[in-house]
Amino acid sequence: MSVAAAASPAGRSRSGRALPWLGVLALSFASYANGLTGEFLYDDLIYIVDNPQVSGDSISEVFTEPLALKNHLGLYRPLTLLTYRWQSGAAASNSPFPLHLVNAVLHALVACMVVALGLRWQLRRGLCFLAGLVFACHPMHVEAVTWIVGRAELLAALFSLITLWAWFGPRHWRMTTLAIVAWVLACFSKEGALTLPVTILVAEWLLPSKEGDPKRSRWSRYLGFVIAGAALVALRIAVIGAFGPDSSAATYRQYGLPERCLIACNLAADYLRLSLLPWPNRIFYHYTESVGFRWHTWVWLGMAAVALIAWMRRRSPLAFLLTAFFLSLGPVLNLVPIQECLAERFLYLPTVFLSFVIATPLLAALDWERRRTQRLGWSLLAPGIVLTAGTCLTLAANRPYQSALDLWGHVSALAPELPFPHYQLGFFFYEQEIYTSRSSEVRGALTEMKTAIRLSDELEARGDRGMPNDQRARAHLTLGILYLRLLPPHMRKLDRAEFHLRESARVASRSKALDPEWARALHELAGLIQYPGTSITQEEALGFLEVATGLPGIDPEYRAELKRSLDTLRELMD
């Protein structure tokens, strides 16, 4: 079927031209209407609420330090941080609504840019607006739009699309300059945009050219990208100390290149599947889900390869659009290991291109009926069903983002075999003083933390990585305190409390970053001497407190409390 440009009917009214744009905007906001009331969640606290780059007095740290002052992650996103600083008042007052609203506005702008880019590429007007509508309500965008910290994806996508729109416009220095400036802003939003010039090269090779224009730009036109790219790389190295993330923080750091190639194929297939069959939504995937040979990976990639070959033979723009989908996934496929494995927010920009592919058969159904009957009727059901289903699924996927308990309850229900969601649920149950089970859905901090440790041990027994040290240390510390004094009296067990506190101290002692957890575990262990039947001696308790007091990474106020406990114990022993 042809997706070549078709002339607009003469005499189309201005209001008629504006109506499709309004439809894209309306569907963009309608799909996320129930996501505007959610609270700050998980990484929102780290990168926004508690981030000194957002709340601090000096703006210089936005440009001279990596995101959240964490060099090992390799994240340098000054433009994203500036937008958070602009809304720092809302973050400080624990009012997430304004930040959610800005994310929704950015999403609507990106959906409109999808349409504008398709028109720039001279695709059919109907196809462009259908693609914009598909993109507006795609359920896989929930993590990027409803989760506030996903704003980096929105900004990077917006400026990436502006880059493409300007580059494929009139061959004028102003448009070239706009493209390069927009690309720099995209890179300042998220580092994955650095590979966008590769997509441009492929587009110039595969997309049909305008009549009278050369098929490809002269190499001199790319000079601006080369200069800007070199400056961006130098800036990242100067700020972060390296071009990319620390390999010790990478998820697939223990795998060699051949294994990572297989992992990349698995991830690419998963992203394609989630884009075409977008349900259910998950915020967390375990790295082992993408390791090893999987037959369905090659089914999905085989279908993509067949479609790509067929479209290339017909010189269809769909060949480029499918290729661009995989190209834009390149930075997150872990060929070069990064911290993340599979994350649905990474699909935000790639689904721009796949939205045109999804919209193509919907438009073909409309064309088929129009050719046969000279009118539209039953064929409208196809796009209607797709858009209605997308909107309903998106609205449903927004609901877990209302609170931390909703979110991690949703994830643990979808992946009950993974320890991390249970750890998160246990943490928030503990904060809300829900220590024991109240129902099948509210199982309490005790059950969730015990489940997290058990599942982590099972993963490690199979040779996989379980919970990282910080989570394991905090889980054992939480269980120790629960068994010691927070559970109902008939459930308290001194021996279990001592076991979990010793485990917490042992795990926390492996890392200086866990000095606060280590000190708290030692403090609680020393306090066991006041309970009859404990195996802790006064001499052992004294040693615990001396070690805890000398740890460098603890808060001064807590150090003073430890010293008071130490002095009290010395007086008791004297």
N, C-alpha and C positions, 0 to 999 in steps of 0.2 A: 504494500500500500504506500502511496506517496505521502511524504510529509513536506513537500516543497511548498514554497510560499504561494498564497492565493491572494488575488487582489481584493481589497475591501469593497463592498458594494457602494456605488456612488450615492451620495445623498444621505449617508448614515448620519444621524443627528448626533450632536455633541453629548446629549444625555445618554444616547444609546451606546456611545463609545465608552462613557464613564461607568456604565452599569456593571460590566464584567469586573472592572477594577474594584468597585465597591463590594462585589460578591466575594472576591479574594480576601479583601480586608475583613469583611464580616465573618467569613468562615474561620479566618485566623484567630480572631478574638473569641468567637463562639466556642471553638474547640478547647480553649484554655480558661473559660469563664470560671470554672470551679477550681482552678489551680491558683487563683490569686490570693487565697486566704490561708495558705499553708504557712507554717512557722519556719524558722531557720533550722536547717537540718545538716548534720554530719559535717561535711567539708565547708559548709557555709560558716560554721563557727571558726574554723581554722583560718580560712582565707579572707573572711570579711569581718565578722563580729569581733574576733580576738586578734586581728592582724594589725600590728602597729603601723604598717604602711597605709592602712585605711583610716585608722583613728588618730594617728600621731599628728603632731603639729607641723613636722617638716615634710614637704612634698618631695624632697630630693631623693628619699629612699625609694620612691616609686621607679625612678630611672636608674639608680645606682646600685640597687640590690635585687636579687632574684625574688620571685613570688614567695611571700610569707617568710622571707629570709632563709629559705631552705635551698642551699646550693646544690645538694645531692640530687634534687629532683630535676634540675636543668630547665626550670620554667622561668621565662622572662617575658612578662606580659604587662608592660606599663600602661597601655591604653585601657585594658580591662580594669586595672587597679584604679585608674583615674575615674572611671565611671562609678566605681564603688566609693571612692573618696567624695565624689559629688553627692552621693546619697549616704554619707557617713552618719548624718544626723538620724536617719531612719534606722540604721543599724545600731547606733548607740542607744536608742530608745526602744529597742526590740520591736520595731514596727516593720515587718517584712513586706507589707502590701506594696509600698512604692517601688521596691526593688522587683517584685513580681510583675508589676505593671510595666516597668521599663523592659523587662524581658519579653512580655507579650507584644509590646510595640515593636521591638526589634524583630521579633518573629514575623509580624505582619509586613514589615518593610522587606524582609528577606523574601517572603512569598511574592510580593510585588516585583522584586528584582528577578525572580525566576521567570515571570512573564516577560519582563523587559528584555532579559537576556535571550529568551527564545525568539522574540520579535527581532532582536538585533541579528540573530543568526538566520533570519528570514524563514523561520519555520511557520507553519500555518497558524493563523491567529487563533483558531479554535483549539488547536493542540497546545498553544502556549497558555491559554487561560485554563484549560483542563489540567495541565501540568501544575500550574500555580495553585489550583484548588486541591489537587492530590497532595501537594507538598504542605499546604496549609493545615490539613487535618491528619497528616501521617502520624500514627501512634508512636513510632520510634523516636519522635522528637520530644517526647515528654521529659526525658531526663535533661535535655538541653534547655528547655523552655521553663518548665515548672520548678526545677531545681535551680535556685538563684545562682549558684556557682557555675552553672552551665553557660553563663553569659559569654564566656570566652568563645564558645562554639558559635554563638549568634553573631558576635562582632566579626569574628574571622570569616564567617560565611558571607556576611553583608559586604565587607570590603573586598573579598575575593570575587564576588559577583560584579561589583562595581569595576574591579580590575578587568574582568573579561568583557564587560559591556563597553568599557572605554577602548580597550585594545582592538576590538573588532568593529569599532565605529570608523568614522572618516580617518584616513591616514594623514593626520595632522599632528603637529608637535604638541598642541594642547591636549589632545586625547591621549597621546603617548605619555605625557607628563602625568595626567590624571591617573592613568593605569598604574604607573610606577609608584606614585604617592599612595594610592589605595592599597597596593600590594604591601608597601611598608607598614601601613596601618593594620592590615590583616596580620602581618607577622608580629606586630606589637600587641595584637590581641591573643594570638595563639601561634606557637612556633611551627605547627604543622603546615601553615600557609607558605612556608619557604619553598615547597615543591610545586607551587602553582605555575611557574613558568614552564615546567615540563608539560602540564596540561595544555598550555597555550600552544606549545610546539606541536603536540599531537592534534589539537583542534585545527591548526592551519594546514595540517597534512590531510586530515580526513574529512573536514567539513567542506561542502561545496563553496566555491568562492563567488563573490559578486561579479557580475558581468563587467568586464573591463579591468578588474583588479587582478594583480598577480596572485597566484595561489598561495605563496608564502611571503612573509615579510622579509625585507632585506636584513641581513645579519646585523647591520649597523643599528637597526631599530631596537635590537636587544641589548645594546650597550648600556642603556639605563638600568636594565635589570641586573646586568653584571656588576656595575658599580654599586648599586644599592644593595645587592646581595653580599658583596664583599664587605661593605660597611656593616651590614647586619651581623654577619658572622664575626667580624672583629669586635663589635659591641657585645655580643653574647659572651665571647671568650673573656673580654675585659671584666664583665660584670659577674659572670658565673664561675669563671676560671677554667671552663671547658666548653666545647661546642654543644655537647649533649649531656644527658644525665649521667650520674655516677653509675658505673656498671654494677656496683654492689647493691644498688637499689632496684635493679631490673628484675622483672618477674621471671624471665627465661634465661637468666645469666648462666645457668649450669649446662645449657644445651649448646652443642656445636652448630655450625652453619647448616649442614645437611638436615639436622633435626628441626632447626628454626625455619627452614624452607617448607617443611611439611606442616609445621605449626602455622606458618603464614597462609598456606593453602586452606587449612582448616578454618582459620579466622575469616579469610575472604569468603569462603562458602557460607559460614555462619552469618556474616553481614549481609550477603545476598539473600539468604533465606529470611532473615528478619525484616529485610526491606520489602519483600514480596508477601510474606506471611507474618505480619507484625503483631504477634500475640503469643504468649503473654509477655508483659514487660517485666524486666528484672533490673535492679540496680547493681547487683553483684554477681559476677561469674568467677568460678574458681579456675586457676590456670590449668589444672589437669584436664578440664573439659576440652581443651584444644590441642592436647598432646596425643601423638600416635596416629596410626592409620585408621581412617574412618571411611567406609564405603560411600556414605551419603555425601561426603565432601566432593567426591569425584562425579557423583550424579549431578550436583548443582553446578560445579565448574564445567562439566561436560555439556550441559544444556546451554550455559553461557557461551562456551566456545562455538557450538553449532550456530547459535543465533548470531554471534559476532562474524563468523565466516560468511553466513548468508547475507548479512547486511553489508559487509564490505564488498561482496560481489555485485550487489545492487547499488553500490555507492550511496547508501542511505545514511543520513545523519545519525541514525540510531547506532551505527557502528562506533562513532566517536562518543556518543553519550554513554554507552555501556563501558567503553574503554575508560572514559573519564571517571566513572563510578569507581573502578578498581584503582586507578591512578591516585585519586584523592584519598583512598584508604592506605596508600603506601606507607606513610609515616607511622601508622598504628598497627601494622601487621607483624611487628617484632622481628623483622629481618635484622634490624639493629635493635637490640633489646631495650625496651622502655619499662617504666614501672607498672603500667596497666596491661591486662590481658584483653578480654573482650569487654567493651563498654558501649552501651547503646547510644550515648551522646556523640560518639565518634561518627555516627551515621548522618549527622545533620547536614554537612556539606555534600557528601556523596549522594544523598537522596535527591538533591537538586537535579542531578543528571538522570537518575533513575525515574524520577517523576515523569519525565517526557516519555520514557519507555513504557511506563504503566499507562499513561494517558493515550498512547497510540492505538491500542485495540479498542478503547472506548470510543475514540473518534471514528475508527473504522466502522464500528457498528452503526453510528449515526449516518455516516456516508452511505453505507449499504442500503439502509432504509430510505434515505432521501433519493437515491438513484432509482429504487424500485417503485416508490409510491409518491415521490415529489413532496413529501412532507415528513415530519418527525412524529413518532408516536411511541411504540413499544421499545424502540432502541434507547430512549431516554432512561429506561430502567437501569441499564448497565452503569452509566456514570452515577445515576442516582443512588444505586445500591452501594457502589464503591465509596462514594463520598459520605453517605449516611453511616455506613459501617465504620469508616475511618474516624468520623467525628464521635460516634458512640464509644469506640474503643479508646480514643484519646481521652474523652471525659472520664471513662472508667479508670484509665491508667493514672489520671491526675489524683484520684482519691487517696492512694497511700501516702502522698506527699503532704498530707495535712499535718501530720505529727511524726515524731521519731518512732513511737510505738506502732503507729499504722504502717510506716514504711518497713521496719524490720520484721514486723509480723507478717507482712505480705511476702517479703523475700524468704523468710524461713519456711513459709508454707509452700513456696515454689521450689525451694532447694533445701529440704530438711536434713540432707546428708552433709551439709557444709557447716563448719563450726562458727564462722565469722558472724552470720546473722543471729545465731543464738547468743553469741557474746554481746552483740550490740543490744539485743532485747534484754539480756540480763543486766547490762549496765543501766539502761533507762528504767527498768523495773526497780533496781536498787535506788536510783535517784528519787523515784516517786514512792519509795518505802513500800513497795509491793514485794514482799520477801517470799511469800509462799503462794501456792497455786490457789486461784479463785475460780477458774473455769478451764475448759479445754483450750481456750484461746489465750487466757491470761494465766500463764503457768508460774509466774513469779521468778525472782532473781535466782533463788537457790536452784531450781530445776534447770533454768536456761544456762547458767554458768557451768553446772555439772555436765550438761549435755555438750556444751562447747568444748570442754576439756576432753570428754570421752571421744567425740568425733575427731578432735585434733590428734589424739593418741592413735586412733585407728588409721588416719592418714599417714602418720609417721611410721606406723608398723608396716604399711605397704610401700614405704620408701619415698613417699611424697612429703612435701612441706606442710606442717600443720600451722597453728597460730604462731605469729611472730612473738618474740620474747616479751614485748611490752604488753600485748594482750594476755599472754599466758600468766605473766607476773600479776597483772591486775585481776584476772579471773581467780587465781588462787588467793590473793589478798582479800577479795570480796567474800569468797567462801569462808575464809578463816574468820573474818569479822562476823559473818552471819552465824556461824556455828558457835562463836564465842558469846555473843550477847544480843543479837538482833532477832533471832528466831524465837518463837514461843518457847517457854521454859522446857516443855517436854521434848522439844526437838533439838535442844542445844547439846553439843557433844564436844567435850574438851579435847579428846584425842584427835578428832577430825579437824578441829580448829588449829591445833598445833601442827598437824601434818600439812595443811594448806598454807599456813604462815611460813613454815620452813621451806616449802616448795617455792613460794613467792620470793623469799629472800634468796634462795639458790639461783632462780632464774634471773632476778633483777641484778644480781651481782655480776652478771656477764657484761653489762653495758653501763657506762657512766651516765648515759641519758636516762637511766632508770634509777638514779640515786634516790629520788623522792619515794618511789615504791619500795626500794630496798630499806630505806630508813623507817618507813611506816611498818613494814613487816617485822623488822627487828624490834621496834618499839612495842608492837603488840605481843611479840614473843616474850619480851622482858616482863610485860604486864601479867603474863600467865602465872607468875610466882604467887599472886594473891589468891589463886584458886586452889582448893584442896585437890590432891590427886594428880597434880601436874608433874611432869618429869623434868621441868626446867629448874635448875638450881640457882641460888643467888649469884654464885660466881659466873655462871653462864649468862644470866640476865645482865650482870655488870658488863661482861664482854660485848653483848649485843648493843647496849646503850653507848659504850665507848666507840664502837665501830660506827654506829648511826650518827653520833654527834660529829664525828670527823669527816663525814662525806661532804664533798665540796658542792654538790649540785642540789642542795636543799634550800628551802626558803629560810631567811634569817629568823622569822618569827617561830617557825617550827623548830629550828635549831635551839632557840632559847627554851622552848618547851622540853626538848630532849635533855638539855642540860639540867633543868629543874628535876626531871625524873631521875637523872643520873645522880644528882646531889642527894635526893631523897633516899635512893637505894644505898648510897655510901653511908649515910647517917644510920640507916636501919642495920647495916652490916656491922657498923662500929658499936 
